[in-house]
Each structure stands twice: as C-alpha cells, then as structure tokens.
Amino acid sequence: MHHYGVREVEKLLRLSRSTIRALIEAGFVSPARGRGRAWLFSFQDLIVLRTAQALASANVPRRRITRSVKELRRHLPASMPLSGLRICAEADRVVVREGASRWQVDTGQYLLGFEGDAATGTLSVVEQPPQLPRHADALEWFDRAAELEDRDQAAALQAYQRAIVEDPRLVEAHINFGRLLHERGDLAGAEAAYRTGLSSCGSDPELLFNLGVLLHDMGREHEAMEAYEQALQADPRSADCHYNLALLCESLDRPKEAIRHMAQYRRLTSRK
C-alpha cells in the first residue's frame, strides 16, 4: 500500500500542516508512523482528511462529521482504483463513483466533492451549492434521540426507532438503539436490534462488536466469539475486539488464541 508524507498531503489536498495536525488530534484519522516518527497517510486518510475539513468549514456539527467520515471510510477502497474515483454529494447523500459502480454514504445537508485520477495520482476538490435534503428526517430523529438519552431513555428509544424507519441504513441509529436496550437490561431486544442493523447495513464492525459483548453477557460465549471474529474481518485494527477475544479465549481454555489476540491488542494500542 502506498503511503503519503505530510508534504504530499499538503500539496494534494491544499491543507496547511496545522490543519492536518488539528484533524489528527480530533481523531478523524490515525496515520501510521514512519522513520523518525513521521506521519504516513493512506489513500483513505487523504479522503477522510479533506472531507472532515470541508464539513468543518461548512459549520456541520462534529457528531455528524464523525458519523459521515466513519461511513465514508467503511466504503472506500484501500488505494486509488485504476478506473478513477469521484466523490460528490447529491442532496443529502455523498455518492462514491468508481468506474461504472456507485454507492451512497450518509453525510447530511451539505455538498462537496473530490475527483481522483489514478494516472497522475492527483486528488482535486469540487465544491457545489447546497440543495434541499431528501432524507434529513432520519438525521434529525437521530440527533434528537442522542440528546434525550440522559434524561428520557424511553423517548430516546422511540426516536432511534423513528430514525431507523426513516432511513434503515443509518447504522449509528441501530448501534445506539441496541446499546441503549442492552443498558436497560432488554437483552433479547438488543440482540434483535443489532441483527436488524446487520441485515440492513451489512457487516459493520461496531454492530458486530456490540453484538459480541451482548452475547457474552448472555452466556453465549461461542456465539460471542463468532461475532468478534466477524468484527475483526470487517476491521482488523479493532484493538478492543482483540482484547475481548483474548479474555474470552482464556475463559474457554484456549490459551494459544488468547495469547495471539492479546499480542495483537498490545501491538495496536502501542501505536497510539
């Protein structure tokens, strides 16, 4: 995989070093470290950096930025495809086009775009005027639910359900809905919520991780292990998943696997 140094990022994305540093400190990207502790950015990091900066400049709430860049990273290829890549927004959806293929990424009510040329390795930015959103209701219900959690959990659950009805592919709504049910002791309801989310949104690593935690709490250790392993297939860099698997393997008298997962956990956390 090709990596980009800070100077290349500054040139390609037209971002200052201070802006790059601020976006890293905000947690939007976690670049690798090279010789002399120099930052090394992946192709995905470049897209996420520019997306986060553009949304922040448009005064988009940080919670929505975090949700948007998480979804965007989940869909991006590891490197610039030979067919080229274009990321733009149509109404309230970011649309990724790779050759003849296209898919949508949840963003909110703003428009921005990027164009990548595999032949030259360039990444350009396209800004567009906003249009009226088509699916803003789901985001509004999600934000309302998040605000209600501390003072009225029953109302928050209803709001998360409404967000899911408005947009069944809003993965964060499924995650929070299941988590809140788990916290309230409704384990069967939480399991149904997570499995519905997986059916609607695909193998999201956070959904799978939360399902693993839930199944472990329900005493279904082998099913929990399967959920954790599926989460790692979706996101091999999940340190928490390796840690939980290490503890689970130890309790199931599988010492070799426990040692392997704990070693992976330590390797991943030592980079932070």
C-alpha positions as protocol buffer text, in pm:
chain_id: "A"
residue {
  index: 1
  type: MET
  ca { x: 0 y: 0 z: 0 }
}
residue {
  index: 2
  type: HIS
  ca { x: 133 y: 343 z: -95 }
}
residue {
  index: 3
  type: HIS
  ca { x: 166 y: 597 z: 185 }
}
residue {
  index: 4
  type: TYR
  ca { x: 181 y: 975 z: 161 }
}
residue {
  index: 5
  type: GLY
  ca { x: 403 y: 1202 z: 367 }
}
residue {
  index: 6
  type: VAL
  ca { x: 287 y: 1532 z: 516 }
}
residue {
  index: 7
  type: ARG
  ca { x: 431 y: 1734 z: 228 }
}
residue {
  index: 8
  type: GLU
  ca { x: 243 y: 1525 z: -27 }
}
residue {
  index: 9
  type: VAL
  ca { x: -78 y: 1570 z: 171 }
}
residue {
  index: 10
  type: GLU
  ca { x: -26 y: 1946 z: 185 }
}
residue {
  index: 11
  type: LYS
  ca { x: 25 y: 1956 z: -191 }
}
residue {
  index: 12
  type: LEU
  ca { x: -255 y: 1718 z: -291 }
}
residue {
  index: 13
  type: LEU
  ca { x: -524 y: 1848 z: -57 }
}
residue {
  index: 14
  type: ARG
  ca { x: -414 y: 2211 z: -23 }
}
residue {
  index: 15
  type: LEU
  ca { x: -430 y: 2184 z: 356 }
}
residue {
  index: 16
  type: SER
  ca { x: -188 y: 2356 z: 593 }
}
residue {
  index: 17
  type: ARG
  ca { x: 21 y: 2146 z: 830 }
}
residue {
  index: 18
  type: SER
  ca { x: -160 y: 2299 z: 1128 }
}
residue {
  index: 19
  type: THR
  ca { x: -497 y: 2195 z: 982 }
}
residue {
  index: 20
  type: ILE
  ca { x: -370 y: 1840 z: 924 }
}
residue {
  index: 21
  type: ARG
  ca { x: -244 y: 1825 z: 1281 }
}
residue {
  index: 22
  type: ALA
  ca { x: -576 y: 1954 z: 1417 }
}
residue {
  index: 23
  type: LEU
  ca { x: -773 y: 1690 z: 1223 }
}
residue {
  index: 24
  type: ILE
  ca { x: -544 y: 1417 z: 1355 }
}
residue {
  index: 25
  type: GLU
  ca { x: -581 y: 1544 z: 1713 }
}
residue {
  index: 26
  type: ALA
  ca { x: -959 y: 1549 z: 1665 }
}
residue {
  index: 27
  type: GLY
  ca { x: -942 y: 1176 z: 1591 }
}
residue {
  index: 28
  type: PHE
  ca { x: -1064 y: 1179 z: 1232 }
}
residue {
  index: 29
  type: VAL
  ca { x: -756 y: 989 z: 1110 }
}
residue {
  index: 30
  type: SER
  ca { x: -482 y: 787 z: 1281 }
}
residue {
  index: 31
  type: PRO
  ca { x: -186 y: 786 z: 1039 }
}
residue {
  index: 32
  type: ALA
  ca { x: 92 y: 531 z: 1072 }
}
residue {
  index: 33
  type: ARG
  ca { x: 439 y: 635 z: 1180 }
}
residue {
  index: 34
  type: GLY
  ca { x: 746 y: 602 z: 960 }
}
residue {
  index: 35
  type: ARG
  ca { x: 1114 y: 674 z: 1006 }
}
residue {
  index: 36
  type: GLY
  ca { x: 1175 y: 943 z: 1264 }
}
residue {
  index: 37
  type: ARG
  ca { x: 808 y: 918 z: 1379 }
}
residue {
  index: 38
  type: ALA
  ca { x: 699 y: 1093 z: 1059 }
}
residue {
  index: 39
  type: TRP
  ca { x: 330 y: 1061 z: 973 }
}
residue {
  index: 40
  type: LEU
  ca { x: 240 y: 826 z: 689 }
}
residue {
  index: 41
  type: PHE
  ca { x: -110 y: 865 z: 542 }
}
residue {
  index: 42
  type: SER
  ca { x: -306 y: 609 z: 344 }
}
residue {
  index: 43
  type: PHE
  ca { x: -527 y: 689 z: 45 }
}
residue {
  index: 44
  type: GLN
  ca { x: -830 y: 655 z: 273 }
}
residue {
  index: 45
  type: ASP
  ca { x: -673 y: 900 z: 520 }
}
residue {
  index: 46
  type: LEU
  ca { x: -646 y: 1162 z: 244 }
}
residue {
  index: 47
  type: ILE
  ca { x: -1014 y: 1136 z: 159 }
}
residue {
  index: 48
  type: VAL
  ca { x: -1119 y: 1146 z: 523 }
}
residue {
  index: 49
  type: LEU
  ca { x: -894 y: 1446 z: 598 }
}
residue {
  index: 50
  type: ARG
  ca { x: -1035 y: 1653 z: 314 }
}
residue {
  index: 51
  type: THR
  ca { x: -1392 y: 1550 z: 388 }
}
residue {
  index: 52
  type: ALA
  ca { x: -1364 y: 1637 z: 758 }
}
residue {
  index: 53
  type: GLN
  ca { x: -1203 y: 1973 z: 683 }
}
residue {
  index: 54
  type: ALA
  ca { x: -1469 y: 2066 z: 425 }
}
residue {
  index: 55
  type: LEU
  ca { x: -1754 y: 1973 z: 657 }
}
residue {
  index: 56
  type: ALA
  ca { x: -1600 y: 2160 z: 949 }
}
residue {
  index: 57
  type: SER
  ca { x: -1563 y: 2469 z: 728 }
}
residue {
  index: 58
  type: ALA
  ca { x: -1935 y: 2440 z: 647 }
}
residue {
  index: 59
  type: ASN
  ca { x: -2012 y: 2451 z: 1025 }
}
residue {
  index: 60
  type: VAL
  ca { x: -2150 y: 2097 z: 1025 }
}
residue {
  index: 61
  type: PRO
  ca { x: -2186 y: 1964 z: 1385 }
}
residue {
  index: 62
  type: ARG
  ca { x: -1894 y: 1746 z: 1488 }
}
residue {
  index: 63
  type: ARG
  ca { x: -2118 y: 1448 z: 1565 }
}
residue {
  index: 64
  type: ARG
  ca { x: -2240 y: 1446 z: 1206 }
}
residue {
  index: 65
  type: ILE
  ca { x: -1887 y: 1488 z: 1072 }
}
residue {
  index: 66
  type: THR
  ca { x: -1771 y: 1189 z: 1276 }
}
residue {
  index: 67
  type: ARG
  ca { x: -2061 y: 978 z: 1153 }
}
residue {
  index: 68
  type: SER
  ca { x: -2005 y: 1084 z: 792 }
}
residue {
  index: 69
  type: VAL
  ca { x: -1632 y: 1016 z: 777 }
}
residue {
  index: 70
  type: LYS
  ca { x: -1679 y: 682 z: 952 }
}
residue {
  index: 71
  type: GLU
  ca { x: -1929 y: 572 z: 689 }
}
residue {
  index: 72
  type: LEU
  ca { x: -1713 y: 709 z: 409 }
}
residue {
  index: 73
  type: ARG
  ca { x: -1403 y: 521 z: 528 }
}
residue {
  index: 74
  type: ARG
  ca { x: -1605 y: 199 z: 553 }
}
residue {
  index: 75
  type: HIS
  ca { x: -1687 y: 218 z: 180 }
}
residue {
  index: 76
  type: LEU
  ca { x: -1359 y: 344 z: 33 }
}
residue {
  index: 77
  type: PRO
  ca { x: -1108 y: 122 z: -149 }
}
residue {
  index: 78
  type: ALA
  ca { x: -761 y: 93 z: 6 }
}
residue {
  index: 79
  type: SER
  ca { x: -595 y: 271 z: -288 }
}
residue {
  index: 80
  type: MET
  ca { x: -685 y: 478 z: -591 }
}
residue {
  index: 81
  type: PRO
  ca { x: -863 y: 240 z: -832 }
}
residue {
  index: 82
  type: LEU
  ca { x: -744 y: 225 z: -1191 }
}
residue {
  index: 83
  type: SER
  ca { x: -1091 y: 326 z: -1304 }
}
residue {
  index: 84
  type: GLY
  ca { x: -1055 y: 653 z: -1112 }
}
residue {
  index: 85
  type: LEU
  ca { x: -1262 y: 777 z: -824 }
}
residue {
  index: 86
  type: ARG
  ca { x: -1513 y: 1058 z: -780 }
}
residue {
  index: 87
  type: ILE
  ca { x: -1679 y: 1153 z: -454 }
}
residue {
  index: 88
  type: CYS
  ca { x: -1957 y: 1407 z: -470 }
}
residue {
  index: 89
  type: ALA
  ca { x: -2285 y: 1484 z: -298 }
}
residue {
  index: 90
  type: GLU
  ca { x: -2637 y: 1464 z: -428 }
}
residue {
  index: 91
  type: ALA
  ca { x: -2891 y: 1626 z: -199 }
}
residue {
  index: 92
  type: ASP
  ca { x: -2814 y: 1486 z: 150 }
}
residue {
  index: 93
  type: ARG
  ca { x: -2608 y: 1187 z: 36 }
}
residue {
  index: 94
  type: VAL
  ca { x: -2241 y: 1158 z: -51 }
}
residue {
  index: 95
  type: VAL
  ca { x: -2213 y: 942 z: -362 }
}
residue {
  index: 96
  type: VAL
  ca { x: -1896 y: 748 z: -441 }
}
residue {
  index: 97
  type: ARG
  ca { x: -1838 y: 655 z: -804 }
}
residue {
  index: 98
  type: GLU
  ca { x: -1571 y: 406 z: -909 }
}
residue {
  index: 99
  type: GLY
  ca { x: -1587 y: 347 z: -1281 }
}
residue {
  index: 100
  type: ALA
  ca { x: -1942 y: 236 z: -1358 }
}
residue {
  index: 101
  type: SER
  ca { x: -2015 y: 147 z: -996 }
}
residue {
  index: 102
  type: ARG
  ca { x: -2168 y: 389 z: -747 }
}
residue {
  index: 103
  type: TRP
  ca { x: -2280 y: 381 z: -383 }
}
residue {
  index: 104
  type: GLN
  ca { x: -2406 y: 627 z: -124 }
}
residue {
  index: 105
  type: VAL
  ca { x: -2261 y: 741 z: 204 }
}
residue {
  index: 106
  type: ASP
  ca { x: -2464 y: 920 z: 470 }
}
residue {
  index: 107
  type: THR
  ca { x: -2347 y: 1279 z: 521 }
}
residue {
  index: 108
  type: GLY
  ca { x: -2621 y: 1531 z: 595 }
}
residue {
  index: 109
  type: GLN
  ca { x: -2731 y: 1854 z: 432 }
}
residue {
  index: 110
  type: TYR
  ca { x: -2423 y: 1985 z: 253 }
}
residue {
  index: 111
  type: LEU
  ca { x: -2245 y: 1933 z: -76 }
}
residue {
  index: 112
  type: LEU
  ca { x: -1880 y: 1874 z: -154 }
}
residue {
  index: 113
  type: GLY
  ca { x: -1685 y: 1662 z: -397 }
}
residue {
  index: 114
  type: PHE
  ca { x: -1347 y: 1517 z: -491 }
}
residue {
  index: 115
  type: GLU
  ca { x: -1200 y: 1381 z: -811 }
}
residue {
  index: 116
  type: GLY
  ca { x: -911 y: 1139 z: -823 }
}
residue {
  index: 117
  type: ASP
  ca { x: -701 y: 1047 z: -1125 }
}
residue {
  index: 118
  type: ALA
  ca { x: -520 y: 715 z: -1096 }
}
residue {
  index: 119
  type: ALA
  ca { x: -282 y: 800 z: -1379 }
}
residue {
  index: 120
  type: THR
  ca { x: -148 y: 1115 z: -1213 }
}
residue {
  index: 121
  type: GLY
  ca { x: -221 y: 1034 z: -851 }
}
residue {
  index: 122
  type: THR
  ca { x: -396 y: 1367 z: -807 }
}
residue {
  index: 123
  type: LEU
  ca { x: -693 y: 1443 z: -586 }
}
residue {
  index: 124
  type: SER
  ca { x: -893 y: 1756 z: -661 }
}
residue {
  index: 125
  type: VAL
  ca { x: -1175 y: 1922 z: -471 }
}
residue {
  index: 126
  type: VAL
  ca { x: -1511 y: 2021 z: -618 }
}
residue {
  index: 127
  type: GLU
  ca { x: -1737 y: 2247 z: -414 }
}
residue {
  index: 128
  type: GLN
  ca { x: -2107 y: 2267 z: -510 }
}
residue {
  index: 129
  type: PRO
  ca { x: -2401 y: 2480 z: -390 }
}
residue {
  index: 130
  type: PRO
  ca { x: -2637 y: 2309 z: -143 }
}
residue {
  index: 131
  type: GLN
  ca { x: -2972 y: 2160 z: -239 }
}
residue {
  index: 132
  type: LEU
  ca { x: -3269 y: 2064 z: -24 }
}
residue {
  index: 133
  type: PRO
  ca { x: -3213 y: 1732 z: 155 }
}
residue {
  index: 134
  type: ARG
  ca { x: -3433 y: 1432 z: 85 }
}
residue {
  index: 135
  type: HIS
  ca { x: -3360 y: 1222 z: 396 }
}
residue {
  index: 136
  type: ALA
  ca { x: -3278 y: 1476 z: 664 }
}
residue {
  index: 137
  type: ASP
  ca { x: -3560 y: 1346 z: 886 }
}
residue {
  index: 138
  type: ALA
  ca { x: -3360 y: 1038 z: 989 }
}
residue {
  index: 139
  type: LEU
  ca { x: -3066 y: 1254 z: 1097 }
}
residue {
  index: 140
  type: GLU
  ca { x: -3293 y: 1490 z: 1288 }
}
residue {
  index: 141
  type: TRP
  ca { x: -3454 y: 1200 z: 1475 }
}
residue {
  index: 142
  type: PHE
  ca { x: -3108 y: 1054 z: 1548 }
}
residue {
  index: 143
  type: ASP
  ca { x: -2981 y: 1382 z: 1692 }
}
residue {
  index: 144
  type: ARG
  ca { x: -3298 y: 1418 z: 1899 }
}
residue {
  index: 145
  type: ALA
  ca { x: -3255 y: 1066 z: 2037 }
}
residue {
  index: 146
  type: ALA
  ca { x: -2892 y: 1129 z: 2134 }
}
residue {
  index: 147
  type: GLU
  ca { x: -2995 y: 1443 z: 2324 }
}
residue {
  index: 148
  type: LEU
  ca { x: -3275 y: 1257 z: 2505 }
}
residue {
  index: 149
  type: GLU
  ca { x: -3063 y: 965 z: 2631 }
}
residue {
  index: 150
  type: ASP
  ca { x: -2954 y: 1133 z: 2957 }
}
residue {
  index: 151
  type: ARG
  ca { x: -3300 y: 1249 z: 3064 }
}
residue {
  index: 152
  type: ASP
  ca { x: -3560 y: 1023 z: 2900 }
}
residue {
  index: 153
  type: GLN
  ca { x: -3436 y: 688 z: 2772 }
}
residue {
  index: 154
  type: ALA
  ca { x: -3782 y: 567 z: 2671 }
}
residue {
  index: 155
  type: ALA
  ca { x: -3827 y: 872 z: 2448 }
}
residue {
  index: 156
  type: ALA
  ca { x: -3474 y: 824 z: 2314 }
}
residue {
  index: 157
  type: LEU
  ca { x: -3556 y: 466 z: 2214 }
}
residue {
  index: 158
  type: GLN
  ca { x: -3867 y: 583 z: 2030 }
}
residue {
  index: 159
  type: ALA
  ca { x: -3664 y: 849 z: 1849 }
}
residue {
  index: 160
  type: TYR
  ca { x: -3399 y: 595 z: 1744 }
}
residue {
  index: 161
  type: GLN
  ca { x: -3677 y: 370 z: 1613 }
}
residue {
  index: 162
  type: ARG
  ca { x: -3817 y: 660 z: 1413 }
}
residue {
  index: 163
  type: ALA
  ca { x: -3471 y: 736 z: 1268 }
}
residue {
  index: 164
  type: ILE
  ca { x: -3442 y: 373 z: 1157 }
}
residue {
  index: 165
  type: VAL
  ca { x: -3785 y: 384 z: 995 }
}
residue {
  index: 166
  type: GLU
  ca { x: -3685 y: 700 z: 805 }
}
residue {
  index: 167
  type: ASP
  ca { x: -3352 y: 550 z: 696 }
}
residue {
  index: 168
  type: PRO
  ca { x: -3295 y: 178 z: 763 }
}
residue {
  index: 169
  type: ARG
  ca { x: -2931 y: 214 z: 656 }
}
residue {
  index: 170
  type: LEU
  ca { x: -2843 y: 469 z: 926 }
}
residue {
  index: 171
  type: VAL
  ca { x: -2605 y: 236 z: 1106 }
}
residue {
  index: 172
  type: GLU
  ca { x: -2542 y: 466 z: 1404 }
}
residue {
  index: 173
  type: ALA
  ca { x: -2913 y: 456 z: 1488 }
}
residue {
  index: 174
  type: HIS
  ca { x: -2907 y: 75 z: 1501 }
}
residue {
  index: 175
  type: ILE
  ca { x: -2591 y: 84 z: 1716 }
}
residue {
  index: 176
  type: ASN
  ca { x: -2729 y: 331 z: 1968 }
}
residue {
  index: 177
  type: PHE
  ca { x: -3072 y: 167 z: 1976 }
}
residue {
  index: 178
  type: GLY
  ca { x: -2921 y: -173 z: 2057 }
}
residue {
  index: 179
  type: ARG
  ca { x: -2674 y: -29 z: 2309 }
}
residue {
  index: 180
  type: LEU
  ca { x: -2948 y: 156 z: 2498 }
}
residue {
  index: 181
  type: LEU
  ca { x: -3167 y: -157 z: 2511 }
}
residue {
  index: 182
  type: HIS
  ca { x: -2865 y: -353 z: 2642 }
}
residue {
  index: 183
  type: GLU
  ca { x: -2802 y: -92 z: 2914 }
}
residue {
  index: 184
  type: ARG
  ca { x: -3168 y: -111 z: 3020 }
}
residue {
  index: 185
  type: GLY
  ca { x: -3149 y: -491 z: 3055 }
}
residue {
  index: 186
  type: ASP
  ca { x: -3357 y: -579 z: 2749 }
}
residue {
  index: 187
  type: LEU
  ca { x: -3106 y: -830 z: 2614 }
}
residue {
  index: 188
  type: ALA
  ca { x: -3342 y: -1001 z: 2370 }
}
residue {
  index: 189
  type: GLY
  ca { x: -3449 y: -664 z: 2231 }
}
residue {
  index: 190
  type: ALA
  ca { x: -3087 y: -554 z: 2198 }
}
residue {
  index: 191
  type: GLU
  ca { x: -2996 y: -870 z: 2007 }
}
residue {
  index: 192
  type: ALA
  ca { x: -3289 y: -816 z: 1770 }
}
residue {
  index: 193
  type: ALA
  ca { x: -3182 y: -454 z: 1720 }
}
residue {
  index: 194
  type: TYR
  ca { x: -2823 y: -547 z: 1634 }
}
residue {
  index: 195
  type: ARG
  ca { x: -2925 y: -827 z: 1398 }
}
residue {
  index: 196
  type: THR
  ca { x: -3173 y: -597 z: 1224 }
}
residue {
  index: 197
  type: GLY
  ca { x: -2893 y: -344 z: 1183 }
}
residue {
  index: 198
  type: LEU
  ca { x: -2662 y: -606 z: 1034 }
}
residue {
  index: 199
  type: SER
  ca { x: -2935 y: -713 z: 792 }
}
residue {
  index: 200
  type: SER
  ca { x: -2993 y: -352 z: 682 }
}
residue {
  index: 201
  type: CYS
  ca { x: -2638 y: -216 z: 689 }
}
residue {
  index: 202
  type: GLY
  ca { x: -2412 y: -515 z: 628 }
}
residue {
  index: 203
  type: SER
  ca { x: -2117 y: -632 z: 839 }
}
residue {
  index: 204
  type: ASP
  ca { x: -2050 y: -312 z: 1031 }
}
residue {
  index: 205
  type: PRO
  ca { x: -1763 y: -378 z: 1277 }
}
residue {
  index: 206
  type: GLU
  ca { x: -1917 y: -177 z: 1562 }
}
residue {
  index: 207
  type: LEU
  ca { x: -2251 y: -356 z: 1529 }
}
residue {
  index: 208
  type: LEU
  ca { x: -2071 y: -690 z: 1534 }
}
residue {
  index: 209
  type: PHE
  ca { x: -1855 y: -589 z: 1830 }
}
residue {
  index: 210
  type: ASN
  ca { x: -2157 y: -475 z: 2032 }
}
residue {
  index: 211
  type: LEU
  ca { x: -2336 y: -798 z: 1942 }
}
residue {
  index: 212
  type: GLY
  ca { x: -2034 y: -991 z: 2071 }
}
residue {
  index: 213
  type: VAL
  ca { x: -2042 y: -803 z: 2403 }
}
residue {
  index: 214
  type: LEU
  ca { x: -2415 y: -870 z: 2434 }
}
residue {
  index: 215
  type: LEU
  ca { x: -2385 y: -1242 z: 2356 }
}
residue {
  index: 216
  type: HIS
  ca { x: -2102 y: -1274 z: 2608 }
}
residue {
  index: 217
  type: ASP
  ca { x: -2321 y: -1110 z: 2873 }
}
residue {
  index: 218
  type: MET
  ca { x: -2595 y: -1360 z: 2782 }
}
residue {
  index: 219
  type: GLY
  ca { x: -2357 y: -1650 z: 2844 }
}
residue {
  index: 220
  type: ARG
  ca { x: -2339 y: -1747 z: 2477 }
}
residue {
  index: 221
  type: GLU
  ca { x: -1958 y: -1749 z: 2459 }
}
residue {
  index: 222
  type: HIS
  ca { x: -1914 y: -1937 z: 2132 }
}
residue {
  index: 223
  type: GLU
  ca { x: -2160 y: -1711 z: 1951 }
}
residue {
  index: 224
  type: ALA
  ca { x: -1985 y: -1410 z: 2104 }
}
residue {
  index: 225
  type: MET
  ca { x: -1654 y: -1535 z: 1969 }
}
residue {
  index: 226
  type: GLU
  ca { x: -1804 y: -1573 z: 1622 }
}
residue {
  index: 227
  type: ALA
  ca { x: -1938 y: -1215 z: 1635 }
}
residue {
  index: 228
  type: TYR
  ca { x: -1597 y: -1079 z: 1745 }
}
residue {
  index: 229
  type: GLU
  ca { x: -1420 y: -1271 z: 1468 }
}
residue {
  index: 230
  type: GLN
  ca { x: -1661 y: -1129 z: 1210 }
}
residue {
  index: 231
  type: ALA
  ca { x: -1598 y: -781 z: 1351 }
}
residue {
  index: 232
  type: LEU
  ca { x: -1224 y: -832 z: 1302 }
}
residue {
  index: 233
  type: GLN
  ca { x: -1283 y: -940 z: 943 }
}
residue {
  index: 234
  type: ALA
  ca { x: -1455 y: -605 z: 888 }
}
residue {
  index: 235
  type: ASP
  ca { x: -1196 y: -408 z: 1088 }
}
residue {
  index: 236
  type: PRO
  ca { x: -871 y: -594 z: 1169 }
}
residue {
  index: 237
  type: ARG
  ca { x: -743 y: -289 z: 1359 }
}
residue {
  index: 238
  type: SER
  ca { x: -1006 y: -310 z: 1635 }
}
residue {
  index: 239
  type: ALA
  ca { x: -794 y: -328 z: 1949 }
}
residue {
  index: 240
  type: ASP
  ca { x: -1097 y: -364 z: 2179 }
}
residue {
  index: 241
  type: CYS
  ca { x: -1214 y: -662 z: 1977 }
}
residue {
  index: 242
  type: HIS
  ca { x: -877 y: -836 z: 2011 }
}
residue {
  index: 243
  type: TYR
  ca { x: -879 y: -764 z: 2386 }
}
residue {
  index: 244
  type: ASN
  ca { x: -1226 y: -908 z: 2439 }
}
residue {
  index: 245
  type: LEU
  ca { x: -1140 y: -1211 z: 2229 }
}
residue {
  index: 246
  type: ALA
  ca { x: -826 y: -1268 z: 2437 }
}
residue {
  index: 247
  type: LEU
  ca { x: -1030 y: -1272 z: 2758 }
}
residue {
  index: 248
  type: LEU
  ca { x: -1295 y: -1494 z: 2602 }
}
residue {
  index: 249
  type: CYS
  ca { x: -1040 y: -1744 z: 2471 }
}
residue {
  index: 250
  type: GLU
  ca { x: -875 y: -1756 z: 2813 }
}
residue {
  index: 251
  type: SER
  ca { x: -1209 y: -1834 z: 2980 }
}
residue {
  index: 252
  type: LEU
  ca { x: -1274 y: -2108 z: 2721 }
}
residue {
  index: 253
  type: ASP
  ca { x: -930 y: -2264 z: 2789 }
}
residue {
  index: 254
  type: ARG
  ca { x: -784 y: -2170 z: 2452 }
}
residue {
  index: 255
  type: PRO
  ca { x: -451 y: -2024 z: 2568 }
}
residue {
  index: 256
  type: LYS
  ca { x: -277 y: -2002 z: 2231 }
}
residue {
  index: 257
  type: GLU
  ca { x: -556 y: -1795 z: 2079 }
}
residue {
  index: 258
  type: ALA
  ca { x: -575 y: -1583 z: 2393 }
}
residue {
  index: 259
  type: ILE
  ca { x: -204 y: -1503 z: 2369 }
}
residue {
  index: 260
  type: ARG
  ca { x: -232 y: -1422 z: 1999 }
}
residue {
  index: 261
  type: HIS
  ca { x: -519 y: -1179 z: 2045 }
}
residue {
  index: 262
  type: MET
  ca { x: -359 y: -1012 z: 2347 }
}
residue {
  index: 263
  type: ALA
  ca { x: -40 y: -964 z: 2145 }
}
residue {
  index: 264
  type: GLN
  ca { x: -243 y: -803 z: 1865 }
}
residue {
  index: 265
  type: TYR
  ca { x: -415 y: -579 z: 2118 }
}
residue {
  index: 266
  type: ARG
  ca { x: -81 y: -462 z: 2259 }
}
residue {
  index: 267
  type: ARG
  ca { x: 62 y: -405 z: 1913 }
}
residue {
  index: 268
  type: LEU
  ca { x: -234 y: -192 z: 1809 }
}
residue {
  index: 269
  type: THR
  ca { x: -251 y: 13 z: 2128 }
}
residue {
  index: 270
  type: SER
  ca { x: 124 y: 76 z: 2140 }
}
residue {
  index: 271
  type: ARG
  ca { x: 94 y: 278 z: 1816 }
}
residue {
  index: 272
  type: LYS
  ca { x: -139 y: 534 z: 1969 }
}
